[in-house]
Amino acid sequence: MSDHAVDESTIFETPLVEVDLGLRSDATVYAKVEWFNLYAAPHGGGSVKSRIAKGMLDGAEARGDLEPGDTVIEPTSGNTGSEIARLASARGYDVEIVMPDNAAGGKVEAVRDAGAEIHFVDADLGYDAVIERAEELIAADPDAYYRPNQYENPDNPGTHERTTAREIHEATDGKVTHFVAGVGTGGTITGTGRGLTELTDGGAAIVGFEPDEPLHAIDGLKYLKTGDHYHPDTYDESVLDRREYVSTGDAYDRARALRDRYQDEAIPIADPGQHDAETVREHLRVGGQFVVGTSAGAGAAAVAALDEAGDLADDDVVVFMLCDRGDKYADIPLWEEYL
């Protein structure tokens, strides 16, 4: 069990900040800062996955699927595992996380900090091997484990539909015209897309983005362009109005550009969420720098691609996700210069 207290009240109602991506159009671009979920947690705060970790655990407990004495187990590339570990451990459950052995160091440390047991799988075997190892562990003692299963659990997109969509709609006074999010489990784009489509009566374009090749280094995203890759049940592509493909190089370049753009300039806070402005300003930066994760850089690249295609008007309002902080990736070679 974790020795660290977890304040679940800091999950949801994250800040919205305005960012300048150097677009050709005068569209307004907002970024939703998801590391303010569990922002006081060590190792890079929380992430967008804090939302679904809470949603899936709450749902399982309410249904009686998760009971005292059960061990929570989840295969993950990192963020979902760390957030499930933090929340489930704090609720009194033993936790086992199965992850590739090349997972970002900050995520591994967050899982360890929560007191969870980690089962590493050779990354060269591919992510399917991570899922298979979790299934082997469960099969050996099925009555001992509860698996939230982020790839099939409807509480994943359901949480975003109930929370993320409403927050974005309210923070933009209903003026959001484009929502842009990456596809990992598909929960963020599916749930938020459904919610915003309903709240705007179809007025918001829902744009999903994926890596442009199977061998990529955009953490948390899945390559689904061809049909021979695992397609999560939580991903409903019918929600999308458009799909973009982003290269690893563009994702990293855009993340670095955000850091450089706001090196000596304040980041405008459009809506502080549940926090006060001083808290937001304090936790927006790491060591004085505005460092965002790999998928956040990809989101900025996807917004730029929309603009370059001439699909953004001057009065449009675009929202994309800053899923986590960049300091979680300090041990990734391509990231070292960025930090």
For each residue, the residues with C-beta under 8 A, 3 or more apart:
1: 89 90 92 94 115
2: 6 85 86 89 90 113 114 115
3: 115
4: 41 42 86 90 113 114
5: 90
6: 2 38 41 86 87 89 90
7: 10 38 40
8: 11 38 54 87 90
9:
10: 7 36 37 38 39 40 46 274
11: 8 37 38 46 50 51 54
12: 37 51 163 167 274
13: 167 273 274
14: 32 33 34 36 37 167 273 274
15: 32 33 36 269 270 271 272 273 275 280 284
16: 30 31 32 33 167 168 171 172 269 270 271 273 319
17: 30 31 33 267 268 269 270 280 284
18: 28 29 30 31 267 268 269 270
19: 29 30 31 258 261 262 267 300
20: 29 261
21: 29 254 257 258 300 303 304 307
22: 257 261 304
23: 26 27 29 303 304 307 312
24: 307 308
25: 307 312 313 314 316
26: 23 314 315
27: 23 307 312 313 314 315 316 317 318
28: 18 316 317 318
29: 18 19 20 21 23 303 318 319 320
30: 16 17 18 19 171 172 270 317 318 319 320
31: 16 17 18 19 296 299 300 319 320 321 322
32: 14 15 16 164 167 168 319 320 321 322
33: 14 15 16 17 36 280 284 322
34: 14 37 46 47 48 50 51 321 322 323 324
35: 39 44 45 46 47 283 322 324 325
36: 10 14 15 33 39 45 46 273 275 280 283
37: 10 11 12 14 34 45 46 47 48 50 51 83
38: 6 7 8 10 11 41 45 46 50 83 86
39: 10 35 36 45 46 275 279 283
40: 7 10 45
41: 4 6 38 44 45 46 86 110
42: 4 109 110 113
43: 82 106 107 109 110 113 328
44: 35 41 47 106 110 324 325 327 328
45: 35 36 37 38 39 40 41 283 324 325
46: 10 11 34 35 36 37 38 39 41 49 50 83 86 324
47: 34 35 37 44 50 79 82 83 293 323 324
48: 34 37 51 52 79 188 321 323 324
49: 46 52 53 79 80 82 83 150 323
50: 11 34 37 38 46 47 53 54 83 87
51: 11 12 34 37 48 54 55 159 160 163 164
52: 48 49 55 56 80 83 150 153 155 156 159 160 185 187
53: 49 50 56 57 80 83 84 86 87 88 148
54: 8 11 50 51 57 58 83 87 159
55: 51 52 58 59 155 156 158 159
56: 52 53 59 60 84 148 150 153 155 156 159
57: 53 54 60 61 66 72 84 87 88 91 148
58: 54 55 61 62 155
59: 55 56 62 63 65 153 155 158
60: 56 57 63 65 66 146 148 155
61: 57 58 64 65 66 67
62: 58 59
63: 59 60
64: 61 67
65: 59 60 61 146
66: 57 60 61 70 72 93 146
67: 61 64 70
68: 92 93
69:
70: 66 67 93 144 145 146
71: 93 94 95 96 144 145 146
72: 57 66 84 88 93 94 95 96 145 146 147 148
73: 95 96 97 98 134 137 138 145 146 147
74: 80 81 84 97 98 134 147 148 149 150
75: 81 97 98 99 130 131 133 134
76: 79 80 81 84 97 98 99 130 150
77: 80 81 99 100 103 107 127 130 184 219 220
78: 81 82 99 103 104 107 108 219 220 328
79: 47 48 49 76 82 83 107 220 323 324
80: 49 52 53 74 76 77 83 84 150 185
81: 74 75 76 77 78 84 85 97 98 99 107 111 116
82: 43 47 49 78 79 85 86 97 107 110 111 114
83: 37 38 46 47 49 50 52 53 54 79 80 86 87
84: 53 56 57 72 74 76 80 81 87 88 95 97 148
85: 2 81 82 88 89 95 97 110 111 114 115 116
86: 2 4 6 38 41 46 53 82 83 89 90 110 113 114
87: 6 8 50 53 54 57 83 84 90 91
88: 53 57 72 84 85 91 93 95
89: 1 2 6 85 86 92 93 94 95 114 115 116
90: 1 2 4 5 6 8 86 87 114
91: 57 87 88
92: 1 68 89
93: 66 68 70 71 72 88 89
94: 1 71 72 89 117
95: 71 72 73 84 85 88 89 114 115 116 117
96: 71 72 73 116 117 118 119 137 145
97: 73 74 75 76 81 82 84 85 111 116 117 118 119
98: 73 74 75 76 81 118 119 121 130 131 133 134 137
99: 75 76 77 78 81 103 107 108 111 118 119 120 121 130
100: 77 103 120 121 122 123 127 130
101: 120 121 122 123
102: 123
103: 77 78 99 100 107 108
104: 78 107 108 219 328 329 331 332
105: 108 109 328 330 331
106: 43 44 109 110 327 328 329 330 331
107: 43 77 78 79 81 82 99 103 104 110 111 328
108: 78 99 103 104 105 111 112 118
109: 42 43 105 106 112 113
110: 41 42 43 44 82 85 86 106 107 113 114 328
111: 81 82 85 97 99 107 108 114 116 118
112: 108 109 115 116 118
113: 2 4 42 43 86 109 110
114: 2 4 82 85 86 89 90 95 110 111
115: 1 2 3 85 89 95 112
116: 81 85 89 95 96 97 111 112
117: 94 95 96 97
118: 96 97 98 99 108 111 112
119: 96 97 98 99 133 134 137
120: 99 100 101
121: 98 99 100 101 125 129 130 133
122: 100 101 125 129
123: 100 101 102 126
124:
125: 121 122 128 129
126: 123 129
127: 77 100 130 131 230
128: 125 131 132 230
129: 121 122 125 126 132 133
130: 75 76 77 98 99 100 121 127 133 134
131: 75 98 127 128 134 135 151 230
132: 128 129 135 136
133: 75 98 119 121 129 130 136 137
134: 73 74 75 98 119 130 131 137 138 147
135: 131 132 138 139
136: 132 133 139 140
137: 73 96 98 119 133 134 140 141 145
138: 73 134 135 141 142 145 147
139: 135 136 142
140: 136 137
141: 137 138 144 145
142: 138 139 145
143:
144: 70 71 141
145: 70 71 72 73 96 137 138 141 142
146: 60 65 66 70 71 72 73
147: 72 73 74 134 138
148: 53 56 57 60 72 74 84 153 155
149: 74 152 153
150: 49 52 56 74 76 80 153 156 185 187 232 234
151: 131 185 230 232 233 234
152: 149 232 233 234
153: 52 56 59 148 149 150 156 234
154: 157 158 234
155: 52 55 56 58 59 60 148 158 159
156: 52 55 56 150 153 159 160 185 187 191 234
157: 154 160 161 186 187 188 190 191 194 234 236
158: 55 59 154 155 161 162 191
159: 51 52 54 55 56 155 156 162 163 164 187 191
160: 51 52 156 157 163 164 165 187 188 190 191 192 195
161: 157 158 164 165 191 192 194 195
162: 158 159 165 166 191 195
163: 12 51 159 160 166 167
164: 32 51 159 160 161 167 168 188 191 192 195
165: 160 161 162 168 169 191 192 193 194 195 196 198 199
166: 162 163 169 170 195 199
167: 12 13 14 16 32 163 164 170 171 273
168: 16 32 164 165 171 172 176 179 192 196 319
169: 165 166 172 174 176 195 196 199 200
170: 166 167 173 174 271
171: 16 30 167 168 270 271 273
172: 16 30 168 169 175 176 270 317 319
173: 170
174: 169 170 199 200
175: 172 317
176: 168 169 172 179 196 200 204 317 318 319
177: 203 204 205 316 317 318
178: 204 205 207 303 306 312 316 317 318 319
179: 168 176 189 192 193 196 204 205 206 207 318 319 320
180: 207 208 209 244 299 302 303 306 318 319 320 321
181: 188 189 192 193 207 208 209 299 320 321
182: 188 189 208 209 210 218 220 221 295 298 299 302 321 323
183: 186 189 208 209 210 221 222 224 235
184: 77 187 188 220 221 222 295
185: 52 80 150 151 156 188 222 232 234 235
186: 157 183 189 190 208 232 234 235 236 237
187: 52 150 156 157 159 160 184 190 191 232 234 235
188: 48 157 160 164 181 182 184 185 191 192 321
189: 179 181 182 183 186 192 193 206 208 235 239 240
190: 157 160 186 187 193 194 234 235 236 239
191: 156 157 158 159 160 161 162 164 165 187 188 194 195
192: 160 161 164 165 168 179 181 188 189 195 196 206
193: 165 179 181 189 190 196 197 206 208 239 240
194: 157 161 165 190 191 197 198 236 239
195: 160 161 162 164 165 166 169 191 192 198 199
196: 165 168 169 176 179 192 193 199 200 204 206
197: 193 194 200 202 204 206 239
198: 165 194 195 201
199: 165 166 169 174 195 196 204
200: 169 174 176 196 197 203 204
201: 198
202: 197
203: 177 200
204: 176 177 178 179 196 197 199 200
205: 177 178 179 241 242
206: 179 189 192 193 196 197 239 240 241 242
207: 178 179 180 181 240 241 242 243 244 302 306
208: 180 181 182 183 186 189 193 237 239 240 242 243 244
209: 180 181 182 183 221 243 244 245 246 298 299 301 302
210: 182 183 221 222 223 224 225 243 244 245 246
211: 214 216 218 221 222 223 245 246 247 248 298
212: 216 225 245 246 247
213: 216 223 247
214: 211 223 229
215:
216: 211 212 213 221 223 247 248
217: 248 252 294 332 334
218: 182 211 221 246 248 251 294 295 297 298
219: 77 78 104 293 294 295 329 332
220: 77 78 79 182 184 293 294 295 323
221: 182 183 184 209 210 211 216 218 295 298
222: 183 184 185 210 211 229 230 232
223: 210 211 213 214 216 226 229
224: 183 210 229 231 235
225: 210 212 245
226: 223 229
227:
228:
229: 214 222 223 224 226
230: 127 128 131 151 222
231: 224 235
232: 150 151 152 185 186 187 222 235
233: 151 152
234: 150 151 152 153 154 156 157 185 186 187 190
235: 183 185 186 187 189 190 224 231 232
236: 157 186 190 194 239
237: 186 208 240 243
238:
239: 189 190 193 194 197 206 208 236
240: 189 193 206 207 208 237 243
241: 205 206 207
242: 205 206 207 208 306 311
243: 207 208 209 210 237 240
244: 180 207 208 209 210 302 305 306
245: 209 210 211 212 225
246: 209 210 211 212 218 250 251 298 301 302 305
247: 211 212 213 216 250 251 301
248: 211 216 217 218 251 252 334
249: 252 253
250: 246 247 253 254 297 298 301
251: 218 246 247 248 254 255 294 295 297 298 301
252: 217 248 249 255 256 294 297 334 335 338
253: 249 250 256 257 297 301
254: 21 250 251 257 258 297 298 300 301 304
255: 251 252 258 259 291 292 293 294 296 297 300 326 338
256: 252 253 259 260 297 337 338
257: 21 22 253 254 260 261 300
258: 19 21 254 255 261 262 290 292 296 297 300
259: 255 256 262 263 289 290 291 292 326 338
260: 256 257 263
261: 19 20 22 257 258 265 290
262: 19 258 259 265 266 267 290
263: 259 260 289 290
264:
265: 261 262
266: 262 281
267: 17 18 19 262 281 284 290
268: 17 18
269: 15 16 17 18 272 277 280 281
270: 15 16 17 18 30 171 172
271: 15 16 170 171
272: 15 269 275 276 277 279 280
273: 13 14 15 16 36 167 171 280
274: 10 12 13 14
275: 15 36 39 272 279 280
276: 272 279 280
277: 269 272 280 281
278: 281 282
279: 39 272 275 276 282 283
280: 15 17 33 36 269 272 273 275 276 277 283 284
281: 266 267 269 277 278 284 285
282: 278 279 285
283: 35 36 39 45 279 280
284: 15 17 33 267 280 281 290
285: 281 282 288 289 290 291
286: 289 291 325 326 327
287:
288: 285
289: 259 263 285 286
290: 258 259 261 262 263 267 284 285
291: 255 259 285 286 325 326 327 338 339
292: 255 258 259 296 297 322 324 325 326
293: 47 219 220 255 296 297 322 323 324 325 326 328 329
294: 217 218 219 220 251 252 255 297 298 326 329 335
295: 182 184 218 219 220 221 251 298 299 321 323 324
296: 31 255 258 292 293 299 300 320 321 322 323 324 326
297: 218 250 251 252 253 254 255 256 258 292 293 294 300 301
298: 182 209 211 218 221 246 250 251 254 294 295 301 302
299: 31 180 181 182 209 295 296 302 303 320 321 322 323
300: 19 21 31 254 255 257 258 296 297 303 304 320
301: 209 246 247 250 251 253 254 297 298 304 305
302: 180 182 207 209 244 246 298 299 305 306 320
303: 21 23 29 178 180 299 300 306 307 312 318 320
304: 21 22 23 254 300 301 307 308
305: 244 246 301 302 308 309
306: 178 180 207 242 244 302 303 309 311 312 318
307: 21 23 24 25 27 303 304 310 311 312
308: 24 304 305
309: 305 306
310: 307
311: 242 306 307
312: 23 25 27 178 303 306 307 316 318
313: 25 27 316
314: 25 26 27
315: 26 27
316: 25 27 28 177 178 312 313
317: 27 28 30 172 175 176 177 178
318: 27 28 29 30 176 177 178 179 180 303 306 312
319: 16 29 30 31 32 168 172 176 178 179 180
320: 29 30 31 32 179 180 181 296 299 300 302 303
321: 31 32 34 48 180 181 182 188 295 296 299
322: 31 32 33 34 35 292 293 296 299
323: 34 47 48 49 79 182 220 293 295 296 299
324: 34 35 44 45 46 47 48 79 292 293 295 296 328
325: 35 44 45 286 291 292 293 328
326: 255 259 286 291 292 293 294 296 329 335 338 339
327: 44 106 286 291 330 339
328: 43 44 78 104 105 106 107 110 293 324 325
329: 104 106 219 293 294 326 332 335 339
330: 105 106 327 335 336 339
331: 104 105 106 335
332: 104 217 219 329 335 336
333: 336
334: 217 248 252 337 338
335: 252 294 326 329 330 331 332 338 339
336: 330 332 333 339
337: 256 334
338: 252 255 256 259 291 326 334 335
339: 291 326 327 329 330 335 336
